[in-house]
C-alpha cells in the first residue's frame, strides 16, 4: 500500500482528473461553472484540495538579449473548489463548481470570432501531500455589453481589427488589478489615417463601471517625430442603450488625436473638461484624494516573473473590426508547454505548477 501511494504521488496509478466547463463563452466578472470528474487510481487516496487556476499566455518586454518580447504563462486567479475526502481505489466522484471570473479577465472572442488570446483553466489535485499536474482546458470569454457597444462603435467609424495581446505590466493612473492588461490593436479609420498609425484599446472593468484606456501611435509631421498619446475615459455598465456610442467614441478619438502630451485626461460620457468622472478623477488627472494620475504603461525588465514559453500569437490583418478569417498561432499552450509558470494576481500564486 505504501508503495502504491508513492507511485500515485508520482503520477503512476494515482487518481485522474477531467474538468468539464459549461459550454459557451463567459463574461468578465461573470460566473464560470462546470464539474471536476475524478477517477480513482490503484489505491485509496486522500484528496486534500481541488484547485482551479486561471492561466493566460502573456507577453513581456525584456532587455535580456536586447530589446524584444517574450511569451510565458501566468496564473491570474485561483479557486479551491473541493477536497477533504478519500477517493477509494477504482471509485469515481464528480465535484460541481461555480466561480466568478475577475472583472479584468481579457476577451478571447468577439461575435464568435477568435481574437487570438489564449486563456485556460488548469485543475490541480493535492493528493496526500503531493500535487498532480491535473487537467488544462481552454477558457472562452466574450465581451460585456458595454465593451461590445464600444467595439461596435469603432467598427462603425471605420477602424479595423489588427490583433489582440496580453501585456505584462501596469498602466499608471488606473485602477488596474491584474498584473497584465489586454491591448486590442486597431488600424485607423480613414478620417484619422493622416494622424494615427495605430490605436490600442484597453478595458479595465470593475463591478461599478469600466475604464477605457486609449493609446495612439501618432504620425509625425514634416518637421516633427511621431509620439504616443494616452488618455482614459470611464463608463458605466448600465444605460448603454441610451447613448450614441459612435458619436461618443468618435469624440474620444478626436480628443486623443488632439492630445499634445502623454498626460492622462479623464471624462465620463459627456462631462466637461473640468468635471469629475465616476471614479472622482478630474481633468487634471487628480483623484478624490488629490493624487496625480500619469498616463504611462510599465512593464518588467530582465527580472520578469513571466516565464518564457512557446511562440506567441499572430493574428492576421483584417478588414473591419472583426475578422472573417483570423490566423491564430497559439503554440502548444494546451499540450504541456505550460511547465513554466509565473506568479499570478496575488502573492500566494505559484508559477510552474500548471
N, C-alpha and C positions, 0 to 999 in steps of 0.2 A: 504493500500500500504506500509506504514512504517513497519507494522508487517510482511508482505510478504518479504520485503527486509531484515529484521532482520533474519527471518528464512533462507533466502537464504545465508546470510553471515555465518550461522552456518551449511550450507550444506543441509538444508531442503528446497526443492522447488527451489534451485538455478540451474544455468546452469551446464551442464555436459560436460566433455571434453574427447575426444578419439583421441589419436595420432597414425597415421599410418606411419611407416617408409618404405621407398622403400626397396623391398626385396633384399636379398643378402648381403654379408659382405662388409664393407668399409675398407679402409686402413688408417693407421696413417697419419695425415696431409691431408687426403682426404676430400671430401665433403659428408656430410650426408644430405639427402633430405627426405622430407615427407610432411605431412599436418596435421594440427590440426583441428579436427572437433568439432565444438561447437553446442550444442543443448540448446535452451532457456528454462528457468525454468518457475515458476509460476508468474513471474513479469518481468518488464523491468530491465535490469542490465547494468551498465556501466563497460565494460571490460577495465580496466586500462592497464594491461600488460599481455602478454602471454610469459612465460619464460620456456626455456628448460634447464634442469640441467643434466650434465653428472655425473653419480654416479658410484662408484666402491666399491666392497667388499674387504677390505684390512685387513692385519694382522699387529699387533703392539706388540712389546716386552714390557712387563711390569713386575715390581717387586712388584706390589701392594700386591699380595698374594703369594709371592715367584716368582722366575724366571719362565717365561712362555710367552704365546702369547694369545692375544685376537683379536677378529674379530669385525669389525664395518663397517659402511657405510660412505663414504666420497664423497663430491661434488668436482669434479676437474675442471669443467668449467661450464659456464652459458651464455646463449644467450637469449636476448629479441627478439622475432620473430613477435610480433604483439601487438595490443592493441589500445586504444584511440578511441573506438567506443561503441555504445549502441547495445546490443543484446535484441531485443524485446521479449516479452513473447511468448513462443512456437516457436520462429523463430530458424533458423539454419544458420551457416556460416562455411566456410572452409578457413583456412589460410595456404597457402603453405609456405614452408621454405627450405632454403639450408644454412647449417652452415659448418664450417671447423673444423675438429677434431684437437686437439693438436697433434703435431708430436710424443710426447711420449705416446700417447694412447696405452695401452697394447693390446697384441694379445689375442683373445679368441678362435681361431681355426687355424689349420694348415692342409692343404689338406682336408678340410671338416671335420676334426676330432676335437671334442671339447677338449680344453685344461683344462677345469675346472675353468677358470677365469670368474667372474661374473661382467658384466658391464650393466648399464641400462640408459635409457633416461627418466627422470622424467619431466612431464609437469605440470606447476603450473599456476593457474589463479589468478590475483589480481583483485578482484571484489569489487568495492565500498568500498575500504579501508580494505577489508578482503582478506585472502588468502585461496583458495580452494586447497585441497590436490591433486587434479588432477589425472593424469594418469602416469603409470610406464611401460615402455616397454623394453625388452631385447635388447642389442646392440651387434652385431656380428662384430668383427674386424679381418681381415685377414692380413697376413704379406706383407710388402713391398717386391719388387723383391730382393733387396739385403739381407733382412732378410731371405727370403726363400732360397736364394743361400747358405747362411752361415749355416742354419739349415740342409739343404740337405747335405752339406759337412760333418757336424758332423755325420749324419746318414751313409754316405758312409765310414767314418772312423771306424764305429762300435759302436759309442756312442748310448745309449738307453735313451728314454724319461722316466723320473720318475714322475715329477709333475711340475706344474706352480703355482706361487702365486704372490700376490702383497704385498710388504713390505713397511710399513710406515717408512719414514726416507730418508736420503740423502747419496749419495756416494761421498765422498770427492774427490776433484781434478777433477771433471767432470763438464760439463755444464748443469747438470740436472735442469729441470724447475718445474716439478710436485712435490708435497710433498711425493710421493711414487715412487717406481720403481718395475718393474716386474723381477722375477727370474724364468728362465727356468732351472729346475734341471735335469741333465743328469747323467746316470750311465756311468762309464768309459769304453772306448773301451778296448778290451783285451790287446793291447800293452801298455796301460797305467794303467792297473788294479793294478800293483805292486806299483805304485807311488801315485795314486789318489783314494780316496774313492768316491768322487762325484765332478762334475763340474757344476757350476752355470753360466748361460749366461744372461746378461742384455743388452738390446738395448736402447740407448738414441738417438733417431733420431732428426734431425733438418732439415730445408729446404735445407741446403747445404751439408749434409752428415750424418754420424751416428757414434757415439761412441759405441764400443763393449767392455763391461767390462766382464772379465772372472775371476772367483774366484774358486779356487780348495781347497778342503779339503784333504790335503796331508797326506799320510800314514807316520807313524814314523818308523824309523829303529830299529834295535835290541837295540841300546843304546840311542835312542832319541825319543822324543814325536813328534807326527804329528803336523802340523800347517796349517793355511790358507795362501794361496798366492793369490795376487790380481794384475791384470795387465789390461791395456786398450789399444785398438787399434782404429784407425779411418779409415773409408771407405767412398767412395762417392756413390751417388745414381746411377750415370750413368756409362757406360762402364763395367757393371757386366759380360757381355758375353766375355770379353777379358781377364779374369783371371781364373787361375786354382784354384778354391776355395778350393778343397780338399787339395791341397798342401799348400795353404796359411793358412788355418785353422789348419792343422797339425803343421805348423811352430809356430803358436800362442800357441798351447798346449805345444809343446816342450819347448818353452821359459818360459811358466808358470810353467811347472814341474821343470825346472832348476832354477827357481827363488828362491833365498835364503832369501828374506825378504818380508815384506808387502808393500814395496815402489812401487809406480806405475811406470811402464816403458811405453813408447809410441812408436808406429811405425805406418806408413801409407803405406799399401801394402808392397812393398819390400824395403822401405827406411832403411838405415843402422842405427846402434845404435846412431850415432851422428847427424842424420838428424832430421829435424822438420816435424811434421805431418801437416795435413791440417788445424789444429787449432793453429799452431805456437808453439806447445809444443816440447821440445827437450827430449832426452833420460834421462835427469836427473830430469824430472818432472817439468821443469820451462816453463811457458807460455811466450808469447811475451812481457809481462810486467814484467818478472823476478820473478813472483810469483811461489811459490813451490806448487806442487800438490801431496798430500799424498794419498795413497791408503787405505781408510777406509770407512766403512759404519756406519752411525749413525742413531739411532732410538730414539723414545721418551721413557721416563721413566714412572713414575706413572702418571704424568700430561698430558698424551697423549690427543690430540684433536680428536682422532678417537673414536667414540662411540662404546661401546660393543654391539654386535648384536647376531645373531644366530650362530649356529655351523658353523665351517669353511669348507673348501673344502678338499676332499680326492680324489686323482687321483691314480688309480691302477698302480703298476709297470708293465711295458710292455716290450716286446722285439722289438727292432727297435725304431727309433726316434719318429714315430707317432704310436699311439696305434690302434690296430684293435678294441679293446674294452676298453673304458675308464670309470671308475667308477667316477661319478660326484655327490657329495652331496652338494647341494648349499643352504641348509636350506630353509627359507621362504622369500628369498630376494624379490620376486615379489608377495608376499602375505601379504603385510602390516607389515613385520618385520623391515622395514627401518624407523621406527619412530624416532630413534636417529641418528642424522647425525653429521658429523664433518666438520670443516672448510675446504674449498677446496683450489684451487690454488691461490686465492688472498684474500685480507683482507675483501672484500665485501661479500664473500660467507657466507651463514648462514647454520649451520647444524640444523638438527631436523625438516626441513620443508618438506623433501621428504617422 
